[in-house]
Amino acid sequence: MDIAVIVPTYNERENIEPLVRQLLDLPVGLQVIVVDDNSPDGTGDLAERLAAESHGLVSVIHRPGKLGLGTAYVAGFQRALAEGACYIFTMDADFSHNPRYIPAMLGKAQAGYDLVIGSRYVRGGGTRNCTWPRILLSWGANGFARALLGLRAHDVTAGFRCYRRPVLESVGIDEIRSSGYSFLIEMLYRTQRRGWRVGEVPILFDNRRLGESKISRNEILRALQTVVRLAWTRLRGRGS
């Protein structure tokens, strides 16, 4: 299939089955790659059952433990590229990223954009059921990264994305040092630095319905460190 959707999971048993079914019901034709970090709640086993029922449309990558969001994306990218996907999506498993936006994001990529972001911060986008501290944290992180790195996208920390295959083949995904949510910032930075065209599609971001948030203070600190490191390489005129 030309389209792959990568869904990293850790303790998402309540969400993974309805999410996969909604993805497979979309009118675009896609495969789903679940990357599970040995979830104690049995998410990986449930994903395997869904894979067995999907006639090859769902596959599961099992990892030995919680190794970080960035490395989960890389594992998914490698599988999608090996299977010949031309458009590779990433999204959260908790329904904060609604599958209904995938056709619009795919359409923008097919119209010539190399990376398409499902964006909260363009006209028509927004958030729902998020606390004010969470909203302020997101605004601050976006503004900080955009200012220091010269990023032109409005939602630079968004994990709901569609990459064209040549982007992933060119940015050196195996070389990225960042993990967690800082991986998303570095991927966007590398994409823009290489001259790829970045576009955004407005989405309504829903705070997770079930389960617990994976954002921690360590994740926030790592993201700040990543921005400062990339800003230093930018200041020195070195590519990344």
NUDOLO-617733 format. One record per residue (C-alpha): residue number from 1; residue in three letters; x negated, y, z negated. Coordinates in steps of 0.05 Angstrom, whole numbers, padded with zeros to 5 digits. Each point is the difference from the previous one (the first is absolute). Example, Ala and Ser with C-alpha at 12.3 -4.5 7.8 and 13.67 -1.06 7.14 Angstrom:
2
+-----+---------+--------+--------+--------+
: num : residuo :     xx :     yy :     zz :
+-----+---------+--------+--------+--------+
:   1 :     ALA : -00246 : -00090 : -00156 :
:   2 :     SER : -00027 :  00069 :  00013 :
+-----+---------+--------+--------+--------+
//
This chain:
240
+-----+---------+--------+--------+--------+
: num : residuo :     xx :     yy :     zz :
+-----+---------+--------+--------+--------+
:   1 :     MET :  00000 :  00000 :  00000 :
:   2 :     ASP : -00021 :  00072 :  00013 :
:   3 :     ILE :  00023 :  00025 : -00068 :
:   4 :     ALA : -00024 : -00021 : -00069 :
:   5 :     VAL :  00022 :  00026 : -00067 :
:   6 :     ILE : -00048 : -00009 : -00058 :
:   7 :     VAL :  00032 : -00004 : -00069 :
:   8 :     PRO : -00048 : -00005 : -00060 :
:   9 :     THR :  00033 : -00031 : -00061 :
:  10 :     TYR : -00013 : -00009 : -00074 :
:  11 :     ASN :  00060 : -00020 : -00042 :
:  12 :     GLU :  00053 :  00019 :  00052 :
:  13 :     ARG :  00044 : -00062 : -00006 :
:  14 :     GLU :  00063 :  00042 : -00005 :
:  15 :     ASN : -00015 :  00039 :  00063 :
:  16 :     ILE : -00038 : -00044 :  00049 :
:  17 :     GLU :  00057 : -00043 :  00026 :
:  18 :     PRO :  00050 :  00057 :  00016 :
:  19 :     LEU : -00057 :  00041 :  00029 :
:  20 :     VAL : -00024 : -00055 :  00047 :
:  21 :     ARG :  00071 : -00015 :  00023 :
:  22 :     GLN :  00012 :  00074 :  00015 :
:  23 :     LEU : -00065 :  00004 :  00039 :
:  24 :     LEU :  00017 : -00061 :  00042 :
:  25 :     ASP :  00069 :  00028 :  00014 :
:  26 :     LEU : -00029 :  00063 :  00033 :
:  27 :     PRO :  00012 :  00004 :  00075 :
:  28 :     VAL : -00074 :  00009 :  00017 :
:  29 :     GLY : -00026 : -00071 : -00008 :
:  30 :     LEU : -00057 : -00007 : -00049 :
:  31 :     GLN : -00040 : -00045 : -00045 :
:  32 :     VAL : -00009 :  00009 : -00075 :
:  33 :     ILE : -00067 : -00012 : -00035 :
:  34 :     VAL :  00007 : -00005 : -00076 :
:  35 :     VAL : -00065 :  00009 : -00038 :
:  36 :     ASP :  00011 : -00026 : -00070 :
:  37 :     ASP : -00050 :  00008 : -00057 :
:  38 :     ASN :  00019 : -00063 : -00038 :
:  39 :     SER :  00062 :  00031 : -00030 :
:  40 :     PRO :  00017 : -00031 : -00068 :
:  41 :     ASP :  00074 :  00007 :  00015 :
:  42 :     GLY : -00003 : -00048 :  00059 :
:  43 :     THR :  00005 :  00051 :  00056 :
:  44 :     GLY : -00051 : -00039 :  00041 :
:  45 :     ASP :  00040 : -00065 : -00005 :
:  46 :     LEU :  00064 :  00036 :  00021 :
:  47 :     ALA : -00037 :  00031 :  00059 :
:  48 :     GLU : -00022 : -00069 :  00021 :
:  49 :     ARG :  00072 : -00024 :  00001 :
:  50 :     LEU :  00019 :  00060 :  00042 :
:  51 :     ALA : -00057 : -00016 :  00047 :
:  52 :     ALA :  00023 : -00072 :  00007 :
:  53 :     GLU :  00070 :  00023 :  00019 :
:  54 :     SER : -00023 :  00054 :  00048 :
:  55 :     HIS : -00023 : -00041 :  00060 :
:  56 :     GLY : -00067 :  00033 :  00000 :
:  57 :     LEU :  00022 :  00072 : -00011 :
:  58 :     VAL : -00026 :  00003 : -00072 :
:  59 :     SER : -00069 : -00019 : -00024 :
:  60 :     VAL : -00031 :  00005 : -00069 :
:  61 :     ILE : -00072 :  00016 : -00021 :
:  62 :     HIS : -00013 : -00025 : -00071 :
:  63 :     ARG : -00055 :  00033 : -00039 :
:  64 :     PRO : -00028 : -00025 : -00067 :
:  65 :     GLY :  00018 :  00061 : -00041 :
:  66 :     LYS :  00016 :  00074 : -00001 :
:  67 :     LEU : -00056 :  00026 :  00045 :
:  68 :     GLY :  00027 :  00068 :  00019 :
:  69 :     LEU :  00046 :  00031 :  00051 :
:  70 :     GLY : -00055 :  00020 :  00047 :
:  71 :     THR : -00028 : -00070 :  00008 :
:  72 :     ALA :  00070 : -00027 :  00008 :
:  73 :     TYR :  00010 :  00047 :  00059 :
:  74 :     VAL : -00066 : -00022 :  00030 :
:  75 :     ALA :  00019 : -00074 : -00006 :
:  76 :     GLY :  00066 :  00015 :  00033 :
:  77 :     PHE : -00032 :  00041 :  00055 :
:  78 :     GLN : -00049 : -00056 :  00016 :
:  79 :     ARG :  00057 : -00051 :  00005 :
:  80 :     ALA :  00043 :  00046 :  00043 :
:  81 :     LEU : -00058 :  00016 :  00048 :
:  82 :     ALA : -00019 : -00073 :  00005 :
:  83 :     GLU :  00072 : -00016 :  00020 :
:  84 :     GLY :  00001 :  00053 :  00054 :
:  85 :     ALA :  00044 :  00053 : -00030 :
:  86 :     CYS : -00002 :  00068 :  00035 :
:  87 :     TYR :  00040 :  00040 : -00052 :
:  88 :     ILE : -00016 : -00015 : -00073 :
:  89 :     PHE :  00044 :  00028 : -00056 :
:  90 :     THR : -00015 :  00004 : -00074 :
:  91 :     MET :  00054 :  00010 : -00052 :
:  92 :     ASP :  00016 : -00012 : -00073 :
:  93 :     ALA :  00041 : -00059 : -00022 :
:  94 :     ASP :  00044 :  00038 : -00049 :
:  95 :     PHE :  00048 :  00034 :  00050 :
:  96 :     SER : -00031 :  00068 : -00011 :
:  97 :     HIS : -00013 : -00006 :  00074 :
:  98 :     ASN :  00065 : -00018 :  00035 :
:  99 :     PRO : -00006 : -00046 :  00060 :
: 100 :     ARG :  00051 :  00042 :  00038 :
: 101 :     TYR : -00055 :  00050 :  00017 :
: 102 :     ILE : -00043 : -00050 :  00037 :
: 103 :     PRO :  00033 :  00008 :  00069 :
: 104 :     ALA : -00011 :  00076 : -00002 :
: 105 :     MET : -00072 : -00008 : -00022 :
: 106 :     LEU : -00012 : -00052 :  00054 :
: 107 :     GLY :  00031 :  00046 :  00052 :
: 108 :     LYS : -00047 :  00057 : -00019 :
: 109 :     ALA : -00060 : -00047 :  00005 :
: 110 :     GLN :  00023 : -00024 :  00068 :
: 111 :     ALA :  00007 :  00073 :  00021 :
: 112 :     GLY : -00075 :  00010 : -00009 :
: 113 :     TYR : -00015 :  00009 : -00074 :
: 114 :     ASP : -00056 : -00045 : -00026 :
: 115 :     LEU :  00020 :  00002 : -00074 :
: 116 :     VAL :  00071 :  00015 : -00021 :
: 117 :     ILE :  00015 :  00016 : -00073 :
: 118 :     GLY :  00068 : -00008 : -00033 :
: 119 :     SER : -00002 :  00069 : -00033 :
: 120 :     ARG :  00035 :  00030 : -00059 :
: 121 :     TYR : -00028 :  00069 :  00014 :
: 122 :     VAL :  00023 :  00019 :  00070 :
: 123 :     ARG :  00068 :  00030 :  00018 :
: 124 :     GLY :  00054 : -00052 : -00013 :
: 125 :     GLY : -00042 : -00040 : -00050 :
: 126 :     GLY :  00005 : -00003 : -00075 :
: 127 :     THR :  00002 : -00042 : -00063 :
: 128 :     ARG :  00057 : -00030 : -00041 :
: 129 :     ASN :  00003 : -00023 : -00072 :
: 130 :     CYS : -00072 :  00020 : -00014 :
: 131 :     THR : -00019 :  00034 : -00065 :
: 132 :     TRP : -00028 :  00070 :  00001 :
: 133 :     PRO : -00069 : -00023 : -00026 :
: 134 :     ARG : -00004 : -00050 :  00057 :
: 135 :     ILE :  00020 :  00053 :  00051 :
: 136 :     LEU : -00050 :  00050 : -00027 :
: 137 :     LEU : -00055 : -00052 :  00000 :
: 138 :     SER :  00015 : -00016 :  00073 :
: 139 :     TRP :  00002 :  00073 :  00021 :
: 140 :     GLY : -00065 :  00014 : -00037 :
: 141 :     ALA : -00036 : -00060 :  00030 :
: 142 :     ASN :  00022 :  00018 :  00070 :
: 143 :     GLY : -00020 :  00073 : -00007 :
: 144 :     PHE : -00067 : -00018 : -00030 :
: 145 :     ALA : -00018 : -00050 :  00055 :
: 146 :     ARG :  00025 :  00044 :  00057 :
: 147 :     ALA : -00040 :  00060 : -00026 :
: 148 :     LEU : -00066 : -00036 : -00011 :
: 149 :     LEU :  00002 : -00045 :  00061 :
: 150 :     GLY :  00035 :  00044 :  00051 :
: 151 :     LEU :  00054 : -00052 :  00011 :
: 152 :     ARG :  00056 :  00025 :  00045 :
: 153 :     ALA :  00053 : -00050 : -00019 :
: 154 :     HIS :  00048 :  00022 : -00055 :
: 155 :     ASP :  00008 : -00066 : -00037 :
: 156 :     VAL : -00071 : -00026 : -00006 :
: 157 :     THR :  00013 : -00050 : -00056 :
: 158 :     ALA :  00059 : -00035 :  00034 :
: 159 :     GLY : -00007 : -00075 :  00007 :
: 160 :     PHE :  00056 : -00006 :  00052 :
: 161 :     ARG : -00040 :  00002 :  00065 :
: 162 :     CYS : -00005 : -00026 :  00070 :
: 163 :     TYR : -00069 : -00008 :  00031 :
: 164 :     ARG : -00014 : -00015 :  00072 :
: 165 :     ARG : -00049 : -00057 :  00009 :
: 166 :     PRO : -00057 :  00042 :  00028 :
: 167 :     VAL : -00001 :  00043 : -00063 :
: 168 :     LEU : -00012 : -00059 : -00045 :
: 169 :     GLU : -00053 : -00026 :  00047 :
: 170 :     SER : -00037 :  00066 : -00001 :
: 171 :     VAL :  00001 :  00026 : -00072 :
: 172 :     GLY : -00042 : -00056 : -00032 :
: 173 :     ILE :  00051 : -00029 : -00048 :
: 174 :     ASP : -00052 : -00048 : -00028 :
: 175 :     GLU : -00044 :  00059 : -00019 :
: 176 :     ILE :  00050 :  00039 : -00041 :
: 177 :     ARG : -00022 :  00005 : -00072 :
: 178 :     SER :  00066 :  00024 : -00029 :
: 179 :     SER :  00052 : -00044 : -00031 :
: 180 :     GLY :  00068 :  00014 : -00029 :
: 181 :     TYR :  00037 :  00061 :  00026 :
: 182 :     SER : -00066 :  00035 :  00016 :
: 183 :     PHE : -00006 : -00049 :  00058 :
: 184 :     LEU :  00059 :  00036 :  00033 :
: 185 :     ILE : -00036 :  00067 : -00004 :
: 186 :     GLU : -00064 : -00028 :  00029 :
: 187 :     MET :  00036 : -00035 :  00056 :
: 188 :     LEU :  00034 :  00065 :  00021 :
: 189 :     TYR : -00066 :  00038 : -00006 :
: 190 :     ARG : -00037 : -00049 :  00044 :
: 191 :     THR :  00057 : -00001 :  00050 :
: 192 :     GLN :  00001 :  00076 :  00007 :
: 193 :     ARG : -00076 :  00005 :  00002 :
: 194 :     ARG : -00001 : -00047 :  00060 :
: 195 :     GLY :  00050 :  00043 :  00038 :
: 196 :     TRP :  00060 : -00046 : -00002 :
: 197 :     ARG :  00068 :  00033 :  00005 :
: 198 :     VAL :  00039 :  00000 : -00066 :
: 199 :     GLY :  00075 :  00011 : -00003 :
: 200 :     GLU :  00053 : -00001 : -00055 :
: 201 :     VAL :  00072 : -00024 : -00003 :
: 202 :     PRO :  00045 :  00026 : -00056 :
: 203 :     ILE :  00022 : -00051 : -00051 :
: 204 :     LEU :  00037 :  00001 : -00065 :
: 205 :     PHE : -00045 : -00032 : -00052 :
: 206 :     ASP :  00040 : -00039 : -00052 :
: 207 :     ASN : -00030 : -00014 : -00068 :
: 208 :     ARG : -00005 : -00075 : -00010 :
: 209 :     ARG :  00066 : -00034 : -00018 :
: 210 :     LEU : -00029 : -00062 : -00036 :
: 211 :     GLY : -00066 : -00018 : -00032 :
: 212 :     GLU : -00055 :  00045 : -00027 :
: 213 :     SER : -00042 :  00053 :  00034 :
: 214 :     LYS : -00072 : -00019 :  00016 :
: 215 :     ILE : -00028 :  00071 : -00006 :
: 216 :     SER : -00049 :  00007 : -00057 :
: 217 :     ARG : -00047 :  00053 : -00027 :
: 218 :     ASN : -00058 : -00039 :  00030 :
: 219 :     GLU :  00033 :  00003 :  00068 :
: 220 :     ILE :  00007 :  00075 : -00005 :
: 221 :     LEU : -00072 :  00008 : -00023 :
: 222 :     ARG : -00026 : -00043 :  00058 :
: 223 :     ALA :  00040 :  00042 :  00049 :
: 224 :     LEU : -00031 :  00064 : -00027 :
: 225 :     GLN : -00069 : -00030 :  00004 :
: 226 :     THR :  00012 : -00023 :  00072 :
: 227 :     VAL :  00022 :  00070 :  00021 :
: 228 :     VAL : -00061 :  00032 : -00031 :
: 229 :     ARG : -00047 : -00052 :  00032 :
: 230 :     LEU :  00031 :  00010 :  00069 :
: 231 :     ALA : -00001 :  00076 : -00009 :
: 232 :     TRP : -00075 : -00004 : -00015 :
: 233 :     THR : -00013 : -00040 :  00064 :
: 234 :     ARG :  00042 :  00050 :  00038 :
: 235 :     LEU : -00038 :  00059 : -00029 :
: 236 :     ARG : -00066 : -00032 :  00019 :
: 237 :     GLY :  00025 : -00010 :  00071 :
: 238 :     ARG : -00004 : -00075 : -00002 :
: 239 :     GLY :  00052 : -00044 :  00033 :
: 240 :     SER :  00039 : -00050 : -00040 :
+-----+---------+--------+--------+--------+
//
